[in-house]
């Protein structure tokens, strides 16, 4: 299934922000600072195991269950 990375990123941002656009932007920025090029991934992007593992680790640090 392609696009799983995009779904993971969206879940992290949505769960952390709970609809607050300022927190969504801060979470977006945190992902970029942790090495995830958020804009690079779309629904048609191929899944990369290493990136998915990195996102899972970041989600755990942020307290988000994927």
mmCIF file of the N, C-alpha and C atoms, coordinates in Angstrom:
data_MODEL
# 
_entry.id   MODEL 
# 
loop_
_atom_site.group_PDB 
_atom_site.id 
_atom_site.type_symbol 
_atom_site.label_atom_id 
_atom_site.label_alt_id 
_atom_site.label_comp_id 
_atom_site.label_asym_id 
_atom_site.label_entity_id 
_atom_site.label_seq_id 
_atom_site.pdbx_PDB_ins_code 
_atom_site.Cartn_x 
_atom_site.Cartn_y 
_atom_site.Cartn_z 
_atom_site.occupancy 
_atom_site.B_iso_or_equiv 
_atom_site.pdbx_formal_charge 
_atom_site.auth_seq_id 
_atom_site.auth_comp_id 
_atom_site.auth_asym_id 
_atom_site.auth_atom_id 
_atom_site.pdbx_PDB_model_num 
ATOM 1   N N  . UNK A 1 1  ? 0.837  -1.187 0.000  1.00 0.00 ? 1  UNK A N  1 
ATOM 2   C CA . UNK A 1 1  ? 0.000  0.000  0.000  1.00 0.00 ? 1  UNK A CA 1 
ATOM 3   C C  . UNK A 1 1  ? 0.874  1.240  0.000  1.00 0.00 ? 1  UNK A C  1 
ATOM 4   N N  . UNK A 1 2  ? 0.721  2.071  -0.978 1.00 0.00 ? 2  UNK A N  1 
ATOM 5   C CA . UNK A 1 2  ? 1.498  3.301  -0.999 1.00 0.00 ? 2  UNK A CA 1 
ATOM 6   C C  . UNK A 1 2  ? 0.747  4.388  -0.237 1.00 0.00 ? 2  UNK A C  1 
ATOM 7   N N  . UNK A 1 3  ? 1.487  5.373  0.232  1.00 0.00 ? 3  UNK A N  1 
ATOM 8   C CA . UNK A 1 3  ? 0.884  6.502  0.934  1.00 0.00 ? 3  UNK A CA 1 
ATOM 9   C C  . UNK A 1 3  ? 0.764  6.325  2.433  1.00 0.00 ? 3  UNK A C  1 
ATOM 10  N N  . UNK A 1 4  ? 1.295  5.235  2.969  1.00 0.00 ? 4  UNK A N  1 
ATOM 11  C CA . UNK A 1 4  ? 1.181  5.000  4.404  1.00 0.00 ? 4  UNK A CA 1 
ATOM 12  C C  . UNK A 1 4  ? 1.952  6.052  5.201  1.00 0.00 ? 4  UNK A C  1 
ATOM 13  N N  . UNK A 1 5  ? 3.071  6.527  4.669  1.00 0.00 ? 5  UNK A N  1 
ATOM 14  C CA . UNK A 1 5  ? 3.860  7.555  5.353  1.00 0.00 ? 5  UNK A CA 1 
ATOM 15  C C  . UNK A 1 5  ? 3.030  8.824  5.511  1.00 0.00 ? 5  UNK A C  1 
ATOM 16  N N  . UNK A 1 6  ? 2.335  9.217  4.463  1.00 0.00 ? 6  UNK A N  1 
ATOM 17  C CA . UNK A 1 6  ? 1.479  10.406 4.511  1.00 0.00 ? 6  UNK A CA 1 
ATOM 18  C C  . UNK A 1 6  ? 0.397  10.243 5.571  1.00 0.00 ? 6  UNK A C  1 
ATOM 19  N N  . UNK A 1 7  ? -0.200 9.054  5.636  1.00 0.00 ? 7  UNK A N  1 
ATOM 20  C CA . UNK A 1 7  ? -1.235 8.797  6.644  1.00 0.00 ? 7  UNK A CA 1 
ATOM 21  C C  . UNK A 1 7  ? -0.667 8.895  8.063  1.00 0.00 ? 7  UNK A C  1 
ATOM 22  N N  . UNK A 1 8  ? 0.543  8.377  8.257  1.00 0.00 ? 8  UNK A N  1 
ATOM 23  C CA . UNK A 1 8  ? 1.183  8.437  9.568  1.00 0.00 ? 8  UNK A CA 1 
ATOM 24  C C  . UNK A 1 8  ? 1.452  9.878  9.975  1.00 0.00 ? 8  UNK A C  1 
ATOM 25  N N  . UNK A 1 9  ? 1.979  10.664 9.044  1.00 0.00 ? 9  UNK A N  1 
ATOM 26  C CA . UNK A 1 9  ? 2.270  12.077 9.316  1.00 0.00 ? 9  UNK A CA 1 
ATOM 27  C C  . UNK A 1 9  ? 0.985  12.825 9.659  1.00 0.00 ? 9  UNK A C  1 
ATOM 28  N N  . UNK A 1 10 ? -0.053 12.607 8.867  1.00 0.00 ? 10 UNK A N  1 
ATOM 29  C CA . UNK A 1 10 ? -1.332 13.277 9.109  1.00 0.00 ? 10 UNK A CA 1 
ATOM 30  C C  . UNK A 1 10 ? -1.915 12.901 10.466 1.00 0.00 ? 10 UNK A C  1 
ATOM 31  N N  . UNK A 1 11 ? -1.797 11.632 10.846 1.00 0.00 ? 11 UNK A N  1 
ATOM 32  C CA . UNK A 1 11 ? -2.319 11.195 12.140 1.00 0.00 ? 11 UNK A CA 1 
ATOM 33  C C  . UNK A 1 11 ? -1.585 11.878 13.285 1.00 0.00 ? 11 UNK A C  1 
ATOM 34  N N  . UNK A 1 12 ? -0.270 11.975 13.188 1.00 0.00 ? 12 UNK A N  1 
ATOM 35  C CA . UNK A 1 12 ? 0.508  12.641 14.236 1.00 0.00 ? 12 UNK A CA 1 
ATOM 36  C C  . UNK A 1 12 ? 0.059  14.095 14.371 1.00 0.00 ? 12 UNK A C  1 
ATOM 37  N N  . UNK A 1 13 ? -0.020 14.791 13.246 1.00 0.00 ? 13 UNK A N  1 
ATOM 38  C CA . UNK A 1 13 ? -0.396 16.210 13.276 1.00 0.00 ? 13 UNK A CA 1 
ATOM 39  C C  . UNK A 1 13 ? -1.821 16.379 13.813 1.00 0.00 ? 13 UNK A C  1 
ATOM 40  N N  . UNK A 1 14 ? -2.752 15.562 13.346 1.00 0.00 ? 14 UNK A N  1 
ATOM 41  C CA . UNK A 1 14 ? -4.149 15.678 13.792 1.00 0.00 ? 14 UNK A CA 1 
ATOM 42  C C  . UNK A 1 14 ? -4.320 15.329 15.266 1.00 0.00 ? 14 UNK A C  1 
ATOM 43  N N  . UNK A 1 15 ? -3.657 14.274 15.711 1.00 0.00 ? 15 UNK A N  1 
ATOM 44  C CA . UNK A 1 15 ? -3.794 13.866 17.111 1.00 0.00 ? 15 UNK A CA 1 
ATOM 45  C C  . UNK A 1 15 ? -3.186 14.894 18.065 1.00 0.00 ? 15 UNK A C  1 
ATOM 46  N N  . UNK A 1 16 ? -2.062 15.465 17.686 1.00 0.00 ? 16 UNK A N  1 
ATOM 47  C CA . UNK A 1 16 ? -1.423 16.465 18.547 1.00 0.00 ? 16 UNK A CA 1 
ATOM 48  C C  . UNK A 1 16 ? -2.179 17.795 18.545 1.00 0.00 ? 16 UNK A C  1 
ATOM 49  N N  . UNK A 1 17 ? -2.685 18.202 17.399 1.00 0.00 ? 17 UNK A N  1 
ATOM 50  C CA . UNK A 1 17 ? -3.285 19.541 17.285 1.00 0.00 ? 17 UNK A CA 1 
ATOM 51  C C  . UNK A 1 17 ? -4.736 19.590 17.745 1.00 0.00 ? 17 UNK A C  1 
ATOM 52  N N  . UNK A 1 18 ? -5.470 18.497 17.582 1.00 0.00 ? 18 UNK A N  1 
ATOM 53  C CA . UNK A 1 18 ? -6.892 18.446 17.940 1.00 0.00 ? 18 UNK A CA 1 
ATOM 54  C C  . UNK A 1 18 ? -7.651 19.648 17.389 1.00 0.00 ? 18 UNK A C  1 
ATOM 55  N N  . UNK A 1 19 ? -7.331 20.018 16.143 1.00 0.00 ? 19 UNK A N  1 
ATOM 56  C CA . UNK A 1 19 ? -8.035 21.098 15.469 1.00 0.00 ? 19 UNK A CA 1 
ATOM 57  C C  . UNK A 1 19 ? -7.434 22.485 15.650 1.00 0.00 ? 19 UNK A C  1 
ATOM 58  N N  . UNK A 1 20 ? -6.430 22.625 16.491 1.00 0.00 ? 20 UNK A N  1 
ATOM 59  C CA . UNK A 1 20 ? -5.783 23.914 16.722 1.00 0.00 ? 20 UNK A CA 1 
ATOM 60  C C  . UNK A 1 20 ? -4.700 24.114 15.653 1.00 0.00 ? 20 UNK A C  1 
ATOM 61  N N  . UNK A 1 21 ? -4.896 25.111 14.797 1.00 0.00 ? 21 UNK A N  1 
ATOM 62  C CA . UNK A 1 21 ? -3.980 25.310 13.673 1.00 0.00 ? 21 UNK A CA 1 
ATOM 63  C C  . UNK A 1 21 ? -2.572 25.702 14.115 1.00 0.00 ? 21 UNK A C  1 
ATOM 64  N N  . UNK A 1 22 ? -2.444 26.402 15.218 1.00 0.00 ? 22 UNK A N  1 
ATOM 65  C CA . UNK A 1 22 ? -1.122 26.798 15.706 1.00 0.00 ? 22 UNK A CA 1 
ATOM 66  C C  . UNK A 1 22 ? -0.331 25.570 16.159 1.00 0.00 ? 22 UNK A C  1 
ATOM 67  N N  . UNK A 1 23 ? -0.985 24.685 16.886 1.00 0.00 ? 23 UNK A N  1 
ATOM 68  C CA . UNK A 1 23 ? -0.315 23.467 17.332 1.00 0.00 ? 23 UNK A CA 1 
ATOM 69  C C  . UNK A 1 23 ? -0.011 22.563 16.142 1.00 0.00 ? 23 UNK A C  1 
ATOM 70  N N  . UNK A 1 24 ? -0.890 22.552 15.147 1.00 0.00 ? 24 UNK A N  1 
ATOM 71  C CA . UNK A 1 24 ? -0.645 21.760 13.930 1.00 0.00 ? 24 UNK A CA 1 
ATOM 72  C C  . UNK A 1 24 ? 0.626  22.248 13.239 1.00 0.00 ? 24 UNK A C  1 
ATOM 73  N N  . UNK A 1 25 ? 0.794  23.553 13.129 1.00 0.00 ? 25 UNK A N  1 
ATOM 74  C CA . UNK A 1 25 ? 1.999  24.110 12.499 1.00 0.00 ? 25 UNK A CA 1 
ATOM 75  C C  . UNK A 1 25 ? 3.243  23.800 13.321 1.00 0.00 ? 25 UNK A C  1 
ATOM 76  N N  . UNK A 1 26 ? 3.130  23.855 14.638 1.00 0.00 ? 26 UNK A N  1 
ATOM 77  C CA . UNK A 1 26 ? 4.270  23.527 15.498 1.00 0.00 ? 26 UNK A CA 1 
ATOM 78  C C  . UNK A 1 26 ? 4.660  22.054 15.355 1.00 0.00 ? 26 UNK A C  1 
ATOM 79  N N  . UNK A 1 27 ? 3.670  21.177 15.297 1.00 0.00 ? 27 UNK A N  1 
ATOM 80  C CA . UNK A 1 27 ? 3.933  19.745 15.130 1.00 0.00 ? 27 UNK A CA 1 
ATOM 81  C C  . UNK A 1 27 ? 4.563  19.479 13.765 1.00 0.00 ? 27 UNK A C  1 
ATOM 82  N N  . UNK A 1 28 ? 4.054  20.146 12.745 1.00 0.00 ? 28 UNK A N  1 
ATOM 83  C CA . UNK A 1 28 ? 4.606  20.061 11.392 1.00 0.00 ? 28 UNK A CA 1 
ATOM 84  C C  . UNK A 1 28 ? 6.092  20.449 11.425 1.00 0.00 ? 28 UNK A C  1 
ATOM 85  N N  . UNK A 1 29 ? 6.390  21.545 12.108 1.00 0.00 ? 29 UNK A N  1 
ATOM 86  C CA . UNK A 1 29 ? 7.768  22.021 12.214 1.00 0.00 ? 29 UNK A CA 1 
ATOM 87  C C  . UNK A 1 29 ? 8.634  21.033 12.988 1.00 0.00 ? 29 UNK A C  1 
ATOM 88  N N  . UNK A 1 30 ? 8.095  20.439 14.058 1.00 0.00 ? 30 UNK A N  1 
ATOM 89  C CA . UNK A 1 30 ? 8.849  19.441 14.831 1.00 0.00 ? 30 UNK A CA 1 
ATOM 90  C C  . UNK A 1 30 ? 9.242  18.264 13.951 1.00 0.00 ? 30 UNK A C  1 
ATOM 91  N N  . UNK A 1 31 ? 8.312  17.818 13.106 1.00 0.00 ? 31 UNK A N  1 
ATOM 92  C CA . UNK A 1 31 ? 8.615  16.699 12.211 1.00 0.00 ? 31 UNK A CA 1 
ATOM 93  C C  . UNK A 1 31 ? 9.745  17.067 11.253 1.00 0.00 ? 31 UNK A C  1 
ATOM 94  N N  . UNK A 1 32 ? 9.710  18.279 10.727 1.00 0.00 ? 32 UNK A N  1 
ATOM 95  C CA . UNK A 1 32 ? 10.773 18.726 9.820  1.00 0.00 ? 32 UNK A CA 1 
ATOM 96  C C  . UNK A 1 32 ? 12.108 18.774 10.562 1.00 0.00 ? 32 UNK A C  1 
ATOM 97  N N  . UNK A 1 33 ? 12.101 19.317 11.775 1.00 0.00 ? 33 UNK A N  1 
ATOM 98  C CA . UNK A 1 33 ? 13.338 19.415 12.547 1.00 0.00 ? 33 UNK A CA 1 
ATOM 99  C C  . UNK A 1 33 ? 13.896 18.041 12.934 1.00 0.00 ? 33 UNK A C  1 
ATOM 100 N N  . UNK A 1 34 ? 13.029 17.056 13.017 1.00 0.00 ? 34 UNK A N  1 
ATOM 101 C CA . UNK A 1 34 ? 13.471 15.699 13.335 1.00 0.00 ? 34 UNK A CA 1 
ATOM 102 C C  . UNK A 1 34 ? 13.854 14.912 12.084 1.00 0.00 ? 34 UNK A C  1 
ATOM 103 N N  . UNK A 1 35 ? 13.843 15.573 10.918 1.00 0.00 ? 35 UNK A N  1 
ATOM 104 C CA . UNK A 1 35 ? 14.345 14.942 9.699  1.00 0.00 ? 35 UNK A CA 1 
ATOM 105 C C  . UNK A 1 35 ? 13.307 14.371 8.759  1.00 0.00 ? 35 UNK A C  1 
ATOM 106 N N  . UNK A 1 36 ? 12.040 14.671 8.976  1.00 0.00 ? 36 UNK A N  1 
ATOM 107 C CA . UNK A 1 36 ? 10.986 14.174 8.090  1.00 0.00 ? 36 UNK A CA 1 
ATOM 108 C C  . UNK A 1 36 ? 10.559 15.307 7.159  1.00 0.00 ? 36 UNK A C  1 
ATOM 109 N N  . UNK A 1 37 ? 10.805 15.128 5.872  1.00 0.00 ? 37 UNK A N  1 
ATOM 110 C CA . UNK A 1 37 ? 10.420 16.133 4.860  1.00 0.00 ? 37 UNK A CA 1 
ATOM 111 C C  . UNK A 1 37 ? 8.930  15.958 4.575  1.00 0.00 ? 37 UNK A C  1 
ATOM 112 N N  . UNK A 1 38 ? 8.110  16.574 5.398  1.00 0.00 ? 38 UNK A N  1 
ATOM 113 C CA . UNK A 1 38 ? 6.660  16.374 5.380  1.00 0.00 ? 38 UNK A CA 1 
ATOM 114 C C  . UNK A 1 38 ? 6.053  16.598 4.005  1.00 0.00 ? 38 UNK A C  1 
ATOM 115 N N  . UNK A 1 39 ? 6.442  17.653 3.321  1.00 0.00 ? 39 UNK A N  1 
ATOM 116 C CA . UNK A 1 39 ? 5.876  17.975 2.009  1.00 0.00 ? 39 UNK A CA 1 
ATOM 117 C C  . UNK A 1 39 ? 6.276  16.996 0.916  1.00 0.00 ? 39 UNK A C  1 
ATOM 118 N N  . UNK A 1 40 ? 7.268  16.194 1.170  1.00 0.00 ? 40 UNK A N  1 
ATOM 119 C CA . UNK A 1 40 ? 7.768  15.246 0.175  1.00 0.00 ? 40 UNK A CA 1 
ATOM 120 C C  . UNK A 1 40 ? 6.831  14.050 -0.008 1.00 0.00 ? 40 UNK A C  1 
ATOM 121 N N  . UNK A 1 41 ? 6.032  13.761 0.996  1.00 0.00 ? 41 UNK A N  1 
ATOM 122 C CA . UNK A 1 41 ? 5.201  12.559 0.975  1.00 0.00 ? 41 UNK A CA 1 
ATOM 123 C C  . UNK A 1 41 ? 3.757  12.887 0.623  1.00 0.00 ? 41 UNK A C  1 
ATOM 124 N N  . UNK A 1 42 ? 3.225  12.109 -0.323 1.00 0.00 ? 42 UNK A N  1 
ATOM 125 C CA . UNK A 1 42 ? 1.839  12.262 -0.760 1.00 0.00 ? 42 UNK A CA 1 
ATOM 126 C C  . UNK A 1 42 ? 1.137  10.910 -0.648 1.00 0.00 ? 42 UNK A C  1 
ATOM 127 N N  . UNK A 1 43 ? -0.130 10.883 -1.021 1.00 0.00 ? 43 UNK A N  1 
ATOM 128 C CA . UNK A 1 43 ? -0.888 9.640  -0.963 1.00 0.00 ? 43 UNK A CA 1 
ATOM 129 C C  . UNK A 1 43 ? -0.360 8.600  -1.946 1.00 0.00 ? 43 UNK A C  1 
ATOM 130 N N  . UNK A 1 44 ? 0.398  9.040  -2.951 1.00 0.00 ? 44 UNK A N  1 
ATOM 131 C CA . UNK A 1 44 ? 0.937  8.099  -3.929 1.00 0.00 ? 44 UNK A CA 1 
ATOM 132 C C  . UNK A 1 44 ? 2.429  7.811  -3.730 1.00 0.00 ? 44 UNK A C  1 
ATOM 133 N N  . UNK A 1 45 ? 3.012  8.330  -2.656 1.00 0.00 ? 45 UNK A N  1 
ATOM 134 C CA . UNK A 1 45 ? 4.434  8.080  -2.380 1.00 0.00 ? 45 UNK A CA 1 
ATOM 135 C C  . UNK A 1 45 ? 4.641  6.630  -1.980 1.00 0.00 ? 45 UNK A C  1 
ATOM 136 N N  . UNK A 1 46 ? 5.713  6.008  -2.474 1.00 0.00 ? 46 UNK A N  1 
ATOM 137 C CA . UNK A 1 46 ? 5.985  4.623  -2.073 1.00 0.00 ? 46 UNK A CA 1 
ATOM 138 C C  . UNK A 1 46 ? 6.382  4.557  -0.599 1.00 0.00 ? 46 UNK A C  1 
ATOM 139 N N  . UNK A 1 47 ? 6.051  3.458  0.036  1.00 0.00 ? 47 UNK A N  1 
ATOM 140 C CA . UNK A 1 47 ? 6.375  3.270  1.447  1.00 0.00 ? 47 UNK A CA 1 
ATOM 141 C C  . UNK A 1 47 ? 7.847  2.891  1.593  1.00 0.00 ? 47 UNK A C  1 
ATOM 142 N N  . UNK A 1 48 ? 8.514  3.521  2.555  1.00 0.00 ? 48 UNK A N  1 
ATOM 143 C CA . UNK A 1 48 ? 9.916  3.263  2.846  1.00 0.00 ? 48 UNK A CA 1 
ATOM 144 C C  . UNK A 1 48 ? 9.998  2.828  4.306  1.00 0.00 ? 48 UNK A C  1 
ATOM 145 N N  . UNK A 1 49 ? 10.433 1.608  4.520  1.00 0.00 ? 49 UNK A N  1 
ATOM 146 C CA . UNK A 1 49 ? 10.463 1.023  5.866  1.00 0.00 ? 49 UNK A CA 1 
ATOM 147 C C  . UNK A 1 49 ? 11.269 1.876  6.846  1.00 0.00 ? 49 UNK A C  1 
ATOM 148 N N  . UNK A 1 50 ? 12.414 2.404  6.421  1.00 0.00 ? 50 UNK A N  1 
ATOM 149 C CA . UNK A 1 50 ? 13.256 3.208  7.314  1.00 0.00 ? 50 UNK A CA 1 
ATOM 150 C C  . UNK A 1 50 ? 12.542 4.481  7.754  1.00 0.00 ? 50 UNK A C  1 
ATOM 151 N N  . UNK A 1 51 ? 11.880 5.157  6.812  1.00 0.00 ? 51 UNK A N  1 
ATOM 152 C CA . UNK A 1 51 ? 11.155 6.388  7.127  1.00 0.00 ? 51 UNK A CA 1 
ATOM 153 C C  . UNK A 1 51 ? 9.980  6.073  8.049  1.00 0.00 ? 51 UNK A C  1 
ATOM 154 N N  . UNK A 1 52 ? 9.291  4.983  7.775  1.00 0.00 ? 52 UNK A N  1 
ATOM 155 C CA . UNK A 1 52 ? 8.152  4.602  8.607  1.00 0.00 ? 52 UNK A CA 1 
ATOM 156 C C  . UNK A 1 52 ? 8.596  4.285  10.037 1.00 0.00 ? 52 UNK A C  1 
ATOM 157 N N  . UNK A 1 53 ? 9.739  3.644  10.180 1.00 0.00 ? 53 UNK A N  1 
ATOM 158 C CA . UNK A 1 53 ? 10.275 3.364  11.514 1.00 0.00 ? 53 UNK A CA 1 
ATOM 159 C C  . UNK A 1 53 ? 10.633 4.664  12.235 1.00 0.00 ? 53 UNK A C  1 
ATOM 160 N N  . UNK A 1 54 ? 11.214 5.602  11.506 1.00 0.00 ? 54 UNK A N  1 
ATOM 161 C CA . UNK A 1 54 ? 11.587 6.895  12.087 1.00 0.00 ? 54 UNK A CA 1 
ATOM 162 C C  . UNK A 1 54 ? 10.340 7.664  12.535 1.00 0.00 ? 54 UNK A C  1 
ATOM 163 N N  . UNK A 1 55 ? 9.304  7.636  11.711 1.00 0.00 ? 55 UNK A N  1 
ATOM 164 C CA . UNK A 1 55 ? 8.059  8.323  12.058 1.00 0.00 ? 55 UNK A CA 1 
ATOM 165 C C  . UNK A 1 55 ? 7.409  7.654  13.271 1.00 0.00 ? 55 UNK A C  1 
ATOM 166 N N  . UNK A 1 56 ? 7.461  6.344  13.331 1.00 0.00 ? 56 UNK A N  1 
ATOM 167 C CA . UNK A 1 56 ? 6.905  5.631  14.485 1.00 0.00 ? 56 UNK A CA 1 
ATOM 168 C C  . UNK A 1 56 ? 7.623  6.028  15.767 1.00 0.00 ? 56 UNK A C  1 
ATOM 169 N N  . UNK A 1 57 ? 8.923  6.160  15.697 1.00 0.00 ? 57 UNK A N  1 
ATOM 170 C CA . UNK A 1 57 ? 9.709  6.567  16.858 1.00 0.00 ? 57 UNK A CA 1 
ATOM 171 C C  . UNK A 1 57 ? 9.340  7.991  17.283 1.00 0.00 ? 57 UNK A C  1 
ATOM 172 N N  . UNK A 1 58 ? 9.199  8.884  16.323 1.00 0.00 ? 58 UNK A N  1 
ATOM 173 C CA . UNK A 1 58 ? 8.819  10.266 16.624 1.00 0.00 ? 58 UNK A CA 1 
ATOM 174 C C  . UNK A 1 58 ? 7.421  10.297 17.242 1.00 0.00 ? 58 UNK A C  1 
ATOM 175 N N  . UNK A 1 59 ? 6.503  9.511  16.700 1.00 0.00 ? 59 UNK A N  1 
ATOM 176 C CA . UNK A 1 59 ? 5.140  9.460  17.239 1.00 0.00 ? 59 UNK A CA 1 
ATOM 177 C C  . UNK A 1 59 ? 5.160  9.020  18.697 1.00 0.00 ? 59 UNK A C  1 
ATOM 178 N N  . UNK A 1 60 ? 5.975  8.026  18.984 1.00 0.00 ? 60 UNK A N  1 
ATOM 179 C CA . UNK A 1 60 ? 6.082  7.544  20.361 1.00 0.00 ? 60 UNK A CA 1 
ATOM 180 C C  . UNK A 1 60 ? 6.620  8.640  21.269 1.00 0.00 ? 60 UNK A C  1 
ATOM 181 N N  . UNK A 1 61 ? 7.622  9.397  20.798 1.00 0.00 ? 61 UNK A N  1 
ATOM 182 C CA . UNK A 1 61 ? 8.175  10.498 21.577 1.00 0.00 ? 61 UNK A CA 1 
ATOM 183 C C  . UNK A 1 61 ? 7.124  11.572 21.854 1.00 0.00 ? 61 UNK A C  1 
ATOM 184 N N  . UNK A 1 62 ? 6.239  11.784 20.880 1.00 0.00 ? 62 UNK A N  1 
ATOM 185 C CA . UNK A 1 62 ? 5.203  12.817 21.001 1.00 0.00 ? 62 UNK A CA 1 
ATOM 186 C C  . UNK A 1 62 ? 3.944  12.312 21.705 1.00 0.00 ? 62 UNK A C  1 
ATOM 187 N N  . UNK A 1 63 ? 3.917  11.033 22.036 1.00 0.00 ? 63 UNK A N  1 
ATOM 188 C CA . UNK A 1 63 ? 2.780  10.469 22.741 1.00 0.00 ? 63 UNK A CA 1 
ATOM 189 C C  . UNK A 1 63 ? 1.590  10.147 21.851 1.00 0.00 ? 63 UNK A C  1 
ATOM 190 N N  . UNK A 1 64 ? 1.863  9.870  20.572 1.00 0.00 ? 64 UNK A N  1 
ATOM 191 C CA . UNK A 1 64 ? 0.805  9.544  19.628 1.00 0.00 ? 64 UNK A CA 1 
ATOM 192 C C  . UNK A 1 64 ? 0.883  8.063  19.287 1.00 0.00 ? 64 UNK A C  1 
ATOM 193 N N  . UNK A 1 65 ? -0.254 7.387  19.331 1.00 0.00 ? 65 UNK A N  1 
ATOM 194 C CA . UNK A 1 65 ? -0.321 5.973  18.968 1.00 0.00 ? 65 UNK A CA 1 
ATOM 195 C C  . UNK A 1 65 ? -0.721 5.861  17.512 1.00 0.00 ? 65 UNK A C  1 
ATOM 196 N N  . UNK A 1 66 ? 0.104  5.171  16.742 1.00 0.00 ? 66 UNK A N  1 
ATOM 197 C CA . UNK A 1 66 ? -0.192 4.987  15.310 1.00 0.00 ? 66 UNK A CA 1 
ATOM 198 C C  . UNK A 1 66 ? -0.866 3.667  15.049 1.00 0.00 ? 66 UNK A C  1 
# 
